[in-house]
Each structure stands twice: as structure tokens, then as C-alpha cells.
Amino acid sequence: MDLQLKNKLVIVTGSTAGIGKAAAKAFLEEGATVIINGRSSEKVSAVVEELSSFGTVHGIAADLANQDESKSFVEKASDIGEVDVLVNNLGFFEVKDFTEVSDEEWLRYFEVNVMSAVRLCRHFLPLMLKRDSGRILNLASEAGVKPLPQMIPYSMTKTALISLSRGLAEMTKGTNVTVNSVLPGPTWTEGVENYMKGAAQAANEELDTFVKDYFKVNEPTSLLQRYATAKEVASTIVYLASGKASAINGSAQRVEGGIIRSL
């Protein structure tokens, strides 16, 4: 299937690992030009080199939680060309008791997980509306609908992204621009793997057994009963960004294996 992404310019934030990197690769495989982003210049350069065999890829290192660096990122991206697709993937999580999360940590969550997306949308959405063409995808989470008690700040920011996406979609009424959020469930990324290894070690269990039991104990409503792969989530992101998904707008697309038990 031709997803009509050839020669489109795509930004994927937080794309030096995990879902972001998988999405960047998937866009390249569809013939798009991709801008890789991360905070570390070394990591960005390494991923650009790794993915360059799949297509035309650029790298811009910037901490998008920082207002000045975000502005610089926008300027550099605009020098490359008109952005057709914006994927706000940047985000982080930590398992921590609610009472132990400081005000500073709450603000950091908001800056990284929400304001990084707000700033880029504020710049690129008006340009897309002026051209009457474009796609914005904000990576939320099933935790945005089903908040996790061990990750309340993370869950809160993902709920905010769902609301942001719907609000921005209302601004696109009658145009060929769409804004959607994507709600992955538990996905096997480098960060999750490191966390699970530590948790399995603390529980004195084998990693495979610990991971398998995780879904029985912690995610019994999951119909998938396993971690999704980053590639599986990336395929949904790429489809929603494509010309084939022009009628999907203002949606919160679930890719969470049925964890959210609702119609």
C-alpha cells in the first residue's frame, strides 16, 4: 500500500531510541525525509548514521523542554524545509510513590511531556493550516485514560496530551490538516527493558518469568497479554500520518492491546 509519504518532511521528537526511533525508521521506509531529535548530539549523530541507509535523515540535537532550545530547533527544522508531519513523541516516566514526587519533578514532567509538544504545535500548526496540508500526532498513553497509581505525574501529562490533541483538531475543521493522539500500552523499549531487568532482579526472578507474570498480575485486562513492540506502535503512527488516513481527525487512537476495558 502506498501511504503517500514519499518526499514528505517528518519531525519525530525523542527519536534516538524506543518508539520514536522505530517511527523514524518506518517513515524512512515509506520514502519520507525524517528529522531525528534528542538531547545528546552524540546519540543523534549515531542514529542518523544508523538510519541513513533507509533514506534521507537529518539530526537536530535539542532539549525541547527548554524554551530557547525549542525555538532554535524550530528554526533549524524550518531551514531544512516545510514540515509535513510532526510527531511529538518526547516523554519520560518514572515509577515513584505519589507522595514522594516534588513540585520540581511535577514541573519537569509538564515541561518535557506537555510543553515540548505545545511549543512545536504552536509553531507548525498555523503553517500547516495556511498550506491546507499536514499531520500532527501526539504520543499519549493508555495511562492517559487509565491513570496508573505508581505513575501519576506521567499519567496526568498523557491525559493533557489527549486533550491538547482534540482541542487542536477543532482548529482544523474543514481543512486537510489532522491532529490525533496515539495511546500505546506497555511497549518493549530500551527504557522499559532496563526497568524490568532491575525489577526482576529485585524480586529475585528470571526476567522472562517476571515479564510474563507482569501482565497476569498488573495488567489482567490486557487482551494481548504481552508487551507491544516499538515497530507495532510505529506502524500505527505512520498510517495516521499518511494520505490514507485523511478522514481520521481528533481521535485518540489506542494501540494498547485492549487494556482499557471500554467500548
Secondary structure, DSSP 8 states (H G I E B T S, - for coil): ---S-TT-EEEESS-SSHHHHHHHHHHHHTT-EEEEEES-HHHHHHHHHHHGGGS-EEEEE--TTSHHHHHHHHHHHHHH----EEEE---------GGG--HHHHHHHIIIIIIHHHHHHHHHHHHHHHHT-EEEEEE--GGGTS--GGGHHHHHHHHHHHHHHHHHHHTTTTSSEEEEEEEE-SEE-HHHHHHHHHHHHHTT--HHHHHHHHHHHH-TT-SS-S-EEHHHHHHHHHHHHSGGGTT--S-EEEESTT-S---
